[in-house]
């Protein structure tokens, strides 16, 4: 099959592309930073077409989607920067992807959303993700909406940032005086569900919540990461105002923020259950991977602290 992936150079997009290419499918990767050499690091590179676009032009998207059997819409942001706003990326971008798919004659779309996305909650991130869901649900396309929780694996934000943070300064402030639980979701379990929707033709016109197989607190997850790294870490609670202040500083100074304001809201609510009603996930697609040392090791980046390369002022 031929599958288009928006956000194709991002965390989820890359892992999905690797799975599809390993099975012999063709892949069209779309992102703002896509280059023709993108596929060189993927298996089956000759089956990859990279398209640089920002989801603002339905015509460009329609041309990229031509001949595709389905579109996996994985593009998204967790902070606003310049013209890359939640509305432009999540809402207008999704509307353009749907229009492009229609123009190209693509009838199948899978949308990556967030577990707690919902309307009228005071969080632009959550509300824009919900708006994207509504666009897809009313598109007339055969859709699958996947409301994923906190996803980890090679190239993620969770393991990447915890690892570099512990090499820089081995401390962690948990969000709020009383922690809320999380269910870390292995990227392979998420890709398994996307594959079922895109390739196997399952989960038609459904909205599905997916979280990891094990429930724990962020402090417990962080401690496991520290143990795998062989680092001792001091974990302490901190109020929400501290985290929102830290997030604002990180957003202003870092290329990829250590923590963003949307993530503070996410962790303050917990990442265990969807905020809205969802269809049941079939038993054979239920995540099985626990947050084990083996899973953590497989997802860790190269060891090392944060450095100048991580600062926005040192871009280029």
N, C-alpha and C positions, 0 to 999 in steps of 0.2 A: 504494500500500500504506500501511498504518498501522503505524509502528514506535515502540516505546517505548525510551527511552534512559535508563538509570540513570547517575548522574553526568552528567546532561545539560547542566549549566552548567560542567562541567570542560573541560579542554583537548581531549581526544579527543572527548567528547560533543558539544561545540559544532561542531567541524569535521565530524563525521559528520552532525549535524543540518543544517548548511548545504548539504551535498551532497544530502541527501535532499529538502530543501525546494526546492532549485533544480530538482529533477527532478519536482516536483509531488506528492510523497508527503506524508502527514500524519505528524506527529511528536508524541509525548508525552515531555516532558522531566521527569525526576524528579531532585530533589536536595534537600539540606537547605535550600538558599537559593533554590530556585526561586520565581519570582513571575510573575504573569500578564503582566507587561510584558517578560518574558524574550524573547519572540518579536519585540519591536519592533526589535531589532537584527539580526534574521535575515531573509533573503528568504522571502517567503511567510508572513508572520507570522500570518495568519489561520488557517493550517494547524497552528499550534502550540498545544498545551495544556501548561501548566506545573503540576506537582504538587509541593508541598513535603512531603517525607517523608525519614526517616532509615533506611529499609529494615528497620525493626524490627517492622512489622506486616504480615503476609501478606495480611490482609483489605484494607488500604489499597492494597497493591500490586496485588491482584487487581482492585480497582475501577479503578485507573489503567490496567491492561493490557487491560481489556474492549474487545473489538473489534479488538485489535492482531493483526497477522500474525506479528510476531516481537518479541523483546526483545534489545536490545544492552546487556549488563551491563558498563558502563564505570566504575562507581563504585569508588574505591579511595583509599588514603592512603599516604603514604610516611613518616609519623611518627605516633606515638600522642599524643593530647592529650585529657586528661580521659576521658570515656566513649567517645571515638572511638578504640577500640583495634583492632589488627589482627584480633583474634578477632571483635569485634563487626561490623566493617565487611566484612572479606574472607570470614570463615567463616559467621557467623550471618546476615549480610546476604545472602550468596549462597544460603544455604539458604532464606531467606524469599522471595527473588526466584523461585527454582525453584517453591516452593509456591504463590506468587501466580500464576505463569504457568500452573500446572496448574489452579488454581481458575478462572482466566479462560478456559481452553481454548486457550491459546497453546501451540503445539507446537514453536516454533523459538526457539533462544537462541544468542547469540554471547557468549562471555566474553572480556574483555580480561585476560590474565594477563601474566606477566613471563618473559622469556627464560630466566633462571636459576632459576626457581621449582623447588623440590624438597623432599622430606621430610628430616628429621633432619640438618639442616646447621648448626644453632645460630643461625640468623637467623629471628626471629619473622616478619619480612616475607616472606622466601622461603617459609617453611613454611606461612604462612597463605594465600599465593597458591596453593600446591600443593593445600592442603586444599580451596580453592574449586574448583579444577580437578576434583578427585575427586568433589565433590558434583555438579557438572554432568555429568561422564561417567556417573555412576550414576543420573541423574535420570529416565531414560526419555524425555527430550525429544530432539528432533533438534538436535544441538549442533555448534558450531564453537568451539574454544578457540584463541585467538591469543596466542602467547607472543612478545610484541614486545620488542625491545631498547630502546636509548636513542632516544626519539622527539623530534624538534624541529619547530618551526614557530611561527606567530604565536600567542602566548599560552602558550608552553611554559615549563618551568623552565630548560632548558639555555641558550637564547639570552637569555632574559629576565635570568637571574641573571648570566651572563657579561657582558652589556652593562652592567647597572647596576654590577656590581663594578668593571669597567674604568673607568667614569666616576667611581667613588668613590675607588679606589686601584688603579692599574694593575699589580697583581701577581697571580700565580696559583701556588699550591702544588700540584704534581701528587701523586697518591695513591701513596705508596710510593717507595722509592728507585729501583725499576725499574718503569716504567710497563707497564700492560697495555693491549692494543688495544681500540678501540671501533669500532662500525659505525653512525654516526648515521643514523637512519631518518626520512625526510621524512614529515610527517603525511599528505600526499596519497597516498603509497604505502600507508600503513596503512589509510586510509579506503577505498582501492581494494579491498583484501582484505575489509574489513568489508562493503562493498557487495556483493561477490560472494557472501558468505555470507548476507546479510540479504535482498537483493533478487533476486539471480539464482538463489538456491537451490542454490548450489554448496558444496563443502567439507563435505558432510554427515557428521556423526559423526567429525570429524577434529580432531587437535591439531597445530597448525602453528607453526613458528618463523619469525619474520620480522625481518630486520636490513637495514640500509642497503646501498647498492651499493658503498660505498667503506670500506676499512679504514684506520684511522689512529690515532695516539695522541691523548689528550686535549690534550696540549700543542700538537700540530699543529692540532687543531680550534680551540683557543683563539686561536692565532696568526692563523688565518684570520678569526676574528670580530674581533679587534683591528684587523687591516688594513682590514676593511670599515668599521669605526668610525673609522678614522684615528687610532688610539691606539697608543702604544708600550707594550708590556707586558713586565714582568720575570717569567719563568717559572723556578721552581726546584722540586726534589723535596723532599718532606717525609715523615717516617715516619708509619705508620698511627696511632700514638698521638696525634700532633698533630691529625690529621683527626678522630678520634673526639672529642677534646676540643673542637675547633672546632665540630663538629656538635652536640654537647650544648649549647654556649653558644647557637648559632643556634636550636636547637629551643626553648630556654627564652625567648628574647628576640624572635624574629621571627615575624610573621604567617605568612609562607611562608619557611622557613629557607633561607639561602644554600646550606647543605648539611645533609642529615640523616644519621643513623647508618646507615640502610638504604642510602643512596646511597654512603657510604664503602665499605660491604661490596661493593656492586655494582661500583664502580670498581676495588676491590682485586682482583676476580676477572677483570675484563675483560668486555666486552659484545660478544661475537663469535659464540659458539656456544651452543646450548641445553644445559642440564645433564642433560636426559633425552631419550629417543628421541621423535621427532616424525614425522608424516606429511610427505611431500614437498610443497612448495608448487609448484603448476602454473607452467609457464614464463611464461605471459602475465600472471601476478600477481607475478612477481619484481620487487622494487624496482629502478627505473632511475635515480632521481635521486641525483646525487653531492652532496657537501657543498661546493658551489660558492659564490662570492661572490653570485651571483644568488639562490640558495636562501637564503643567510644573510640577505641584505637583505630578502627577502620576509617573513622571520619575526621580524625585530627589532622590539622595542617602541619607543615614543617615547624619544629619548635623555635621559639624566639619571642622576644618582647615586641610591644608596639614601638614604632620608630618614626622618623621624620616622613617616611613614605606614606604614613597613614594620615598625615595632616593635609588639609585642603590648601594651605599656603605653599605647600611643596609640590603641588600638582605640576606635571610637565618637567 
